[in-house]
Amino acid sequence: MEQLPKDPVILMGFINMKLRDFYPSLDELCADMQIDRSELISNLAQGGFEYNPAANKFW
């Protein structure tokens, strides 16, 4: 996860852009980008964001 933005707001925008443009699910994004899913969710939760699988985005 060292290549990802550290700021939760910027990270949320980056991940949502990737989900919108390239990946149909968070699992596929994490597998392809070699990101630990639970660590990503935890980092974004610190900024108050949670994943909505129906919308395939964090809010």
N, C-alpha and C positions, 0 to 999 in steps of 0.2 A: 504493500500500500504506500510505499515511500514515493512513488511517482504521482500519486494523487494529491490534489489540493488539501491543505491542512484545515483551512477555515471551513466550518460546517456549511455555511451558506453557499460558498463557492463550490464546495464538494457536491452539495445537493443539485445545484444548477448543472454541473458537469455530468453527474450520473443521470439526471433526468434527460439531458440532451442525448446521451448515449442510448438510454432506454427508448426514447422517442424515435431516434433515427436508425438504430442498428440492431436492437435486441428486443425480442418479444417477451422476455421475462428477466427478472433479476438473477435467477439461477444461471441462465445462459450468459449474461454479462459477466458474472463472477467467474464462471468456468473459462470463458474465452480470455478474459483479462487477467486471470490468475489472481483474483482478489478473494480474501477470506470473507464470506458472506456475513457471518456473525460480527466480525470486526467492523465491516462497513456499516451495518445496521446500528451497531453500538456508537460509532463515531457520529453518525447522523442523528441519533437519538439525543446525543449531548447538545445538539443545536435545536432540539424540539421537533425533529422531523421523524415521520414514520412512513413505512412503505405501504402502499395500497396496491395489492396485486390486481384488482379489477381494473384500475386505471393505469397500472404499470408505471407508477411514479411515486416519488417521495413528496410528502406535503406536511 
